[in-house]
Amino acid sequence: MSEKTLFQKIIDHEVNADIVHEDDHCVAFRDIEPQAPTHILIVPRKPIPSLDDLKEEDGDLIGHLFIVARDIAREEGLRDGYRTVINCGDDGGQSIYHLHLHLIGGRRMNWPPG
């Protein structure tokens, strides 16, 4: 068995985080290095390393992450818009290999990103 990721330790309440949402399928918490006034990570409880590792049966779970993102955006007052991002692989900017959805808002987003 491989070592737990930081995100799995947060999910298991072994590491403290500013959790804003928790349910049977995911945990959402504030990023410790926010890139905007609101920067929340939504992490499935199921340990999926990256987007490339999704299985067909994970479709409902991924949909749930986006519904949670929408609900949190409303709760956070992001009425003028927000961005959701899933980084995949080193070149995609993924630094922790436990799939996670970034919810970023509270300022105008630039395009193209990165």
ZAMARMAR-886582 format. One record per residue (C-alpha): chain; x, y, z; residue in three letters. Coordinates in Angstrom, 2 decimals, padded with zeros to 5 digits, always signed. Layout:
N
REC chain      xx      yy      zz res
REC     A       X       Y       Z ALA
...
***
This chain:
114
REC chain      xx      yy      zz res
REC     A +000.00 +000.00 +000.00 MET
REC     A +001.38 +003.41 -000.96 SER
REC     A +001.73 +006.30 +001.45 GLU
REC     A -001.31 +008.53 +001.93 LYS
REC     A -001.37 +011.84 +000.08 THR
REC     A -001.80 +015.09 +002.00 LEU
REC     A -005.37 +015.22 +000.70 PHE
REC     A -006.14 +011.72 +001.99 GLN
REC     A -004.78 +012.77 +005.39 LYS
REC     A -007.12 +015.80 +005.33 ILE
REC     A -010.05 +013.57 +004.34 ILE
REC     A -009.18 +011.23 +007.22 ASP
REC     A -008.89 +014.21 +009.63 HIS
REC     A -005.23 +013.41 +010.31 GLU
REC     A -004.20 +016.88 +009.09 VAL
REC     A -006.13 +020.05 +009.90 ASN
REC     A -007.73 +022.05 +007.11 ALA
REC     A -010.32 +024.80 +006.82 ASP
REC     A -013.11 +022.47 +005.67 ILE
REC     A -016.10 +024.21 +004.07 VAL
REC     A -018.02 +021.11 +002.93 HIS
REC     A -018.01 +017.43 +003.70 GLU
REC     A -020.31 +014.63 +002.53 ASP
REC     A -020.15 +010.90 +001.78 ASP
REC     A -018.38 +011.51 -001.55 HIS
REC     A -016.03 +014.46 -001.09 CYS
REC     A -014.39 +017.00 +001.18 VAL
REC     A -013.87 +020.66 +000.27 ALA
REC     A -011.38 +022.94 +002.00 PHE
REC     A -009.61 +026.25 +001.51 ARG
REC     A -006.30 +026.12 -000.36 ASP
REC     A -003.35 +027.08 +001.86 ILE
REC     A -001.75 +028.94 -001.08 GLU
REC     A -004.79 +030.69 -002.59 PRO
REC     A -004.54 +032.12 -006.10 GLN
REC     A -007.61 +034.32 -005.60 ALA
REC     A -009.71 +035.61 -002.68 PRO
REC     A -011.70 +032.36 -002.86 THR
REC     A -009.71 +029.22 -003.63 HIS
REC     A -011.26 +025.97 -002.48 ILE
REC     A -010.21 +022.42 -003.32 LEU
REC     A -012.92 +019.81 -003.75 ILE
REC     A -011.47 +016.33 -003.28 VAL
REC     A -013.22 +013.00 -003.74 PRO
REC     A -012.94 +010.59 -000.83 ARG
REC     A -012.12 +007.90 -003.38 LYS
REC     A -008.35 +008.09 -003.99 PRO
REC     A -008.09 +008.65 -007.74 ILE
REC     A -004.54 +009.81 -008.62 PRO
REC     A -005.42 +011.99 -011.63 SER
REC     A -007.94 +012.69 -014.36 LEU
REC     A -006.15 +010.06 -016.47 ASP
REC     A -007.08 +007.43 -013.87 ASP
REC     A -010.85 +007.95 -014.03 LEU
REC     A -012.99 +004.91 -014.79 LYS
REC     A -016.40 +004.93 -016.50 GLU
REC     A -018.04 +004.28 -013.12 GLU
REC     A -016.53 +007.54 -011.75 ASP
REC     A -018.82 +009.70 -013.90 GLY
REC     A -021.39 +010.29 -011.16 ASP
REC     A -018.63 +011.17 -008.69 LEU
REC     A -017.11 +013.76 -011.02 ILE
REC     A -020.54 +015.25 -011.65 GLY
REC     A -021.04 +015.47 -007.89 HIS
REC     A -017.78 +017.42 -007.49 LEU
REC     A -019.07 +020.04 -009.94 PHE
REC     A -022.46 +020.28 -008.19 ILE
REC     A -020.64 +020.81 -004.90 VAL
REC     A -018.48 +023.48 -006.59 ALA
REC     A -021.61 +025.27 -007.80 ARG
REC     A -023.18 +025.16 -004.34 ASP
REC     A -020.03 +026.39 -002.60 ILE
REC     A -019.68 +029.21 -005.16 ALA
REC     A -023.19 +030.35 -004.25 ARG
REC     A -022.42 +030.11 -000.52 GLU
REC     A -019.21 +032.11 -001.03 GLU
REC     A -021.12 +034.84 -002.89 GLY
REC     A -019.34 +034.39 -006.22 LEU
REC     A -022.19 +036.00 -008.15 ARG
REC     A -020.02 +037.52 -010.88 ASP
REC     A -018.42 +034.22 -011.84 GLY
REC     A -015.70 +031.79 -010.91 TYR
REC     A -013.40 +029.22 -012.45 ARG
REC     A -013.15 +025.46 -011.93 THR
REC     A -009.93 +023.67 -012.83 VAL
REC     A -008.63 +020.11 -012.69 ILE
REC     A -004.89 +019.89 -013.30 ASN
REC     A -003.60 +016.63 -014.78 CYS
REC     A +000.02 +015.52 -014.71 GLY
REC     A +003.24 +017.42 -014.18 ASP
REC     A +002.90 +019.59 -017.30 ASP
REC     A -000.71 +020.32 -016.35 GLY
REC     A +000.41 +021.70 -012.98 GLY
REC     A -000.72 +018.80 -010.79 GLN
REC     A +001.36 +018.68 -007.61 SER
REC     A -000.63 +016.25 -005.45 ILE
REC     A -001.66 +013.00 -007.07 TYR
REC     A -005.14 +012.77 -005.62 HIS
REC     A -007.68 +014.16 -008.09 LEU
REC     A -009.05 +017.53 -006.99 HIS
REC     A -011.17 +020.31 -008.42 LEU
REC     A -010.10 +023.92 -007.82 HIS
REC     A -012.88 +026.46 -007.27 LEU
REC     A -011.35 +029.90 -007.79 ILE
REC     A -013.12 +033.25 -007.62 GLY
REC     A -013.50 +036.63 -006.02 GLY
REC     A -011.52 +038.43 -008.73 ARG
REC     A -011.53 +038.71 -012.49 ARG
REC     A -009.90 +035.70 -014.15 MET
REC     A -007.47 +036.27 -017.01 ASN
REC     A -007.29 +034.29 -020.23 TRP
REC     A -005.28 +032.43 -021.23 PRO
REC     A -004.44 +031.01 -017.78 PRO
REC     A -000.92 +030.05 -016.71 GLY
***
